Amino acid sequence: MRRLGTLAVLALASLGMAQTKIGNCEVTGPKGQFPIRPAIAGQLTVQTNLPGPGFWNGDSPATIKDGFEYCLAAYIAHRAGLDKLVVQNVAWDALIAGQTRNFDFALSQITITEARKRVVDFSRPYFSSDIGVLVRSADKGKFSSPASLKTARIGVQQATTAAKFLSETLKHPQNLTRVFPDVAGGFTALRAGQIDAFVIDTSIVLSEAAKSGGALVVVGQFQTGENYGALFTKGNPNRAQVDRILEALEKEGVLKKLAQTYLAKEWGVDPTSVPIWKP
């Protein structure tokens, strides 16, 4: 039995299927199953816009070793035949405008939209997320429906689908809307009482509420049918291969496992338990 086990391990290794680690992520499956030609030889270069708790666990590219999107990138690197993963923190506006360069793709909780497709390409979806409403726990009683938002000071991150939803669907008064360049600034303003609520993807506000020590809570969410995808420069030849990797990871249950490992633990709550609000 011992010899058989050794032979089995050797057989797996010869097929490129031995378990290995990139950062803290244990990646499995056939290495080099869907090879790509990386932007920088010998490494997978992935861009994101930090912070991204649960998705990217750490404050800077140098400190991040796991998280849903980090480990997803690690899996993609492995299946593409690469051992090294390099993370770059870039500005959100430049990223979704297709202005960043010298990277393979971006993973940054980026919603796939037709407008964005005009300047960048997207992979197949790898995660679904709606728009959530984050408030101070002390004010929870004031927010029970979309109507309760009408006179509230609401923060959004610029150039996001949440900003568009707030303006075009909820038609929130412009004088009561405050736009932030990043989510961190919005969360800080909410804690300080400079705004009454902050709206962004449900996954993001659940993460912030979970780490607030009870100071913040998600009171509702709007079902918008949004999906996250990997962002590529227009016409990137590697997109088809990355789609094949994502399809394989979904079929193998890897995406579900990553969500359970990094997001459910981070949020501490089932997203389906958050009340659904209709515009």
Phi, psi and omega in degrees: 000321179295318182293321179298319178297319179297316180296323179296318178297317179297322179295317178298317180298320181293335178270003181074026186247006178293146181290137178221175181234140169235116191064228176264008186268122174275114183253141183230175178098172184293114178294135180075019181301320180228081185295147175233166173257102186291157179297323177239121187305137174083002182209156171262122181254115184240131179260151176206170175242109182274155006276166178205061183309138182087318177272320177224104185271097181154167183263344183212159179308326183289334184262349184277125180231354177200188187122161184304305185285327177298312182289330173297316177298322179297317177298316180297318178302313181298311182292339178272355177092020183245143181261343187246133177240124179243128182254135177240130177268120185232167179288138183300311183301316180294323182297306184285348176271000179073029185258356179268156187224171175057048175216165181270314174194171179241141171235111184205044183049050184266118179287135178283122177225156179295323180297317181291330180295345179290334184240345178222167174250156179235153172281180169296154181297146175235356181198142178252139179207139176258194183251124183252160182245117182254130179223170173288139182303326180296338182256008185307320182296341181278346187236102182234356183196167177303328181299329182288350179272345189303323181253012181272151173275113187246135178258147177217159173271136183298148176062030177249163176294333177294320178297318179293319180297317180297319183282311190268326182267309178280342181051047181289138181305134182298326182288348178253007180252131176241127184257132181244148179289338179210164183291329181301317179295323179292319179295321178296317179296323179294314179299325183278356179080014179281339173225164182263335182205158175228133180243134178193183182310139180306320180300322183286317181288329176296321178296316181294319178297320183296325183264007183273356181068028179091358182284333183235154181212148176267117186265342181189167177214149178256127179281111183245355178068031183279147177229142175270145175220159174287136182262133179238156169296152183302128177079014181300125184288347182272355186300317182298320180292319178295323176299320179295321178295313180298321178297317179296317181295325178292315181296326181278356179082010182292318181298317179296319180295318179296320179296318180293322183288315189253331185264313179300320179293320182292318184282322182069016180206149176283122181304329181289348179277349179283128182305139177270126177254143176254134182303000000 
